[in-house]
Amino acid sequence: MCTKRLTLRSGLIEGAPEFKVFVVGHKKAANVEPSRDIGTRAKVQVCTYGQLVRQANRRLFRLKERLASRYEHVTGNDMLNRILAEPQQLPLIGVTQ
């Protein structure tokens, strides 16, 4: 029995769930549809690893490069020691004593 049927029959989900499935691979054939609806509650999207990396890079506004240039002179151990040397306890919001 497929996971979708087991999930629907479990009784743990209220209402009609929707499924979004991603198929990720190294490359995709030219005749493969990038997106396909299956029924009214399921959608399958096909993408490559390269597409995922480019999208993540755009969403993070090239954060990896900016952080690398900012901390290029600091080694990993130096950074760890710097972080652990400044312990602080943040206040818990909405907790009464």
N, C-alpha and C positions, 0 to 999 in steps of 0.2 A: 504494500500500500504506500502511496506517495506521501511525502511530508505534508503537502497541502491538505490532503484529505484527513490525515491524522490530526493536524492542527485544528481544522474546522470541527472535527468530531470530539475533540477533547473536552469541550464545554468551558474552557478557561478563557476564551475570547468572546467578548460581547460584541454583537453587531456583525457586520460583514467586513472581514479584514481584506486589505489589499496587499498584493505581493509585488515587489519590485526586485527583479533578479538581474544581476550583472554577470556577464560572461567575459572574462578577461583572458587575453592570449597575446602571444608574441606578434602575430599578424592575423589579418582577416582577409578572406577571399573577396574579390570584387562583387560577387553575386550574393553576398550575405547582407541582409537588411540590417541597418544599424539599430533599429528598434522595432519591436513587434508586440502588439497587444494580444493577449490570450484571454479570450472571454472578456468579461467586464471588470474583473478584479485582479488581473495579473499582467505585468509588462516585463518583457525581457529586453535588456540593452546590451549590445556587443561593443566592446572597446579593446584597445591595445594597451600594453604597459606604457608605451610612449605617450599615448593620449592622457593616461592617468597622471603621469609625471608632469606633463605640460600644464594640465589643469590645476594640479596641486601647486605648482610654482606660481601660476597666475593668482590663485586665491591667497597665497601667503605673501604676495607682493615681493617676491624674491627675498624673503626673510633669511633663507640659508646663506646667500651671498653677503647680505648686510651684516649678519651676525659674525660670519667668518672674517670679514674685513675689520669689524670692530674689535674682535678679540684675537686677532692673529698673533699678537705678541704674548699672549697668555697661554701657558701650557694647561693641559687637562688637570694635572695635579694642583697647580697653582689656583686654578678656578675653583676646584673642589674645596681646597683649604680656605679660600676666601669666603665661599658660601657658608661652610660649616662654622667658621669663626664668628659669624654674626647671627646666633640663634635668636629667634623672637617668637613670641606667642601672640597670634592675632586674636582679637576679641571675638567671642561667639555672638552673633547678632540674634537678638530676640530670645536669649536664654536668661531666665531670671534665677537668682540664687535663693 
